[in-house]
Amino acid sequence: MSKDDLGYYRKSGDDLELLNIKIVDDDGEEFDIETLRSIFKETVENKKESLMKVTDLGCAILGDHYKGVYFMMGFVLNKILNTFEVKNDTKLHIKTNTEIIDTDEIKEKTIEMFEQTVEDLKSGKLDISDIPLNFSNINTDYE
């Protein structure tokens, strides 16, 4: 999945699924996800004060601050999509494609990735000096 995709992985029973989500208009044209992300980010940054009132409303309705924040995010997304629909005289539709992921394939790819990382570390290809590491659970008492 690339940064231009909209989707996520989820557990469903014993399976792992990849959900790809697309937003298309009445003509089947895709709504650009990067544009949606950009407009969303800009809106949240530029309208913080007025969106706090929406967050507060969400908190009051749902009884939790984090749920209020999610409520506000949904409100912003709904406004962006509704504005697009009115401006372009179209209706947007959310299309979901679900794909079951082979867990053996995930295991093999993960092992390959770890082996490549170890090789890159050994050869010096990977410089970890700038990577923040947490060694709090590793015994560092070498005496």
C-alpha positions in Angstrom: 0.0 0.0 0.0 1.5 3.4 -1.0 1.0 6.8 0.6 -1.6 7.5 -2.1 -3.7 4.6 -0.9 -6.4 4.8 1.7 -6.8 1.6 3.7 -5.7 -0.5 6.6 -5.1 -4.0 7.8 -7.5 -5.7 10.2 -7.9 -9.1 11.9 -11.1 -10.9 10.9 -11.5 -14.2 12.7 -8.3 -16.2 12.0 -7.5 -14.2 8.8 -5.7 -10.9 8.3 -7.3 -8.7 5.8 -6.2 -5.7 3.8 -8.9 -3.2 3.1 -8.4 -0.7 0.3 -10.8 2.2 0.2 -11.4 4.4 -2.8 -13.6 7.4 -3.1 -15.2 7.7 -6.5 -17.8 10.1 -8.1 -20.8 9.3 -10.1 -18.7 9.0 -13.3 -16.3 6.5 -11.6 -13.5 9.1 -11.3 -11.4 8.7 -8.2 -11.1 11.4 -5.6 -7.4 12.0 -5.1 -6.4 10.8 -1.6 -3.4 13.1 -1.4 -5.6 16.1 -2.1 -8.0 14.9 0.6 -5.2 14.6 3.1 -3.8 18.0 2.2 -7.1 19.8 2.5 -7.9 18.0 5.8 -4.5 18.9 7.3 -4.8 22.5 6.2 -8.4 22.8 7.5 -7.5 21.4 10.9 -4.4 23.7 11.2 -6.2 26.9 10.0 -9.5 26.4 11.8 -8.3 25.2 15.2 -10.5 27.6 17.2 -13.8 26.9 15.5 -13.0 23.2 15.4 -12.5 23.1 19.2 -16.2 23.9 19.5 -17.0 20.9 17.3 -14.6 18.7 19.4 -16.4 20.0 22.6 -19.8 19.0 21.0 -18.4 15.6 20.2 -17.2 15.2 23.8 -20.6 16.2 25.2 -22.4 13.8 22.9 -20.0 10.9 23.2 -18.8 11.4 26.8 -15.0 11.2 26.0 -12.4 13.7 24.8 -10.8 11.3 22.3 -14.1 10.4 20.9 -14.8 14.1 20.6 -11.6 14.5 18.6 -12.7 11.7 16.3 -16.1 13.3 16.0 -14.4 16.5 14.9 -12.3 14.7 12.3 -15.3 13.0 10.8 -17.0 16.4 10.7 -14.1 17.9 8.8 -14.0 15.1 6.3 -17.7 15.2 5.8 -17.5 19.0 5.1 -14.6 18.5 2.6 -16.5 15.8 0.7 -19.8 17.6 0.8 -18.1 20.8 -0.5 -16.6 18.8 -3.4 -19.9 17.3 -4.3 -21.7 20.6 -4.4 -18.9 22.3 -6.3 -18.7 19.6 -8.9 -22.4 18.6 -9.0 -21.7 15.0 -8.3 -22.1 12.4 -5.5 -19.1 10.7 -3.9 -19.2 7.0 -3.1 -16.9 5.0 -0.8 -15.7 1.7 -2.4 -14.1 -0.9 -0.3 -12.1 -3.9 -1.6 -11.1 -6.6 0.9 -8.2 -9.0 0.3 -7.3 -11.8 2.7 -3.6 -11.8 3.4 -1.7 -15.1 3.5 -0.1 -15.2 6.9 2.6 -17.6 5.8 3.6 -15.0 3.1 3.7 -12.3 5.8 5.9 -14.5 8.0 8.3 -15.2 5.1 8.5 -11.5 4.1 9.1 -10.5 7.7 11.9 -13.0 8.1 13.4 -11.8 4.8 13.2 -8.2 5.9 14.9 -9.0 9.3 17.6 -11.0 7.6 18.2 -8.1 5.1 18.4 -5.6 8.0 20.9 -7.8 9.8 23.0 -8.0 6.7 22.8 -4.2 6.2 23.8 -3.7 9.8 26.8 -6.1 9.5 28.0 -4.5 6.2 27.6 -0.9 7.4 25.0 -0.1 4.8 22.5 0.8 7.5 23.6 3.6 9.8 21.6 3.3 13.0 23.3 6.2 14.8 20.3 8.5 14.1 17.6 6.0 15.0 16.1 6.5 18.5 16.3 3.2 20.3 14.7 2.0 23.5 16.9 -0.4 25.5 15.0 -0.1 28.7 14.1 -3.7 28.7 17.6 -5.0 27.9 20.0 -5.8 30.7 23.0 -3.4 30.3 24.8 -4.5 33.5 28.0 -5.8 32.0 30.0 -6.1 35.3 
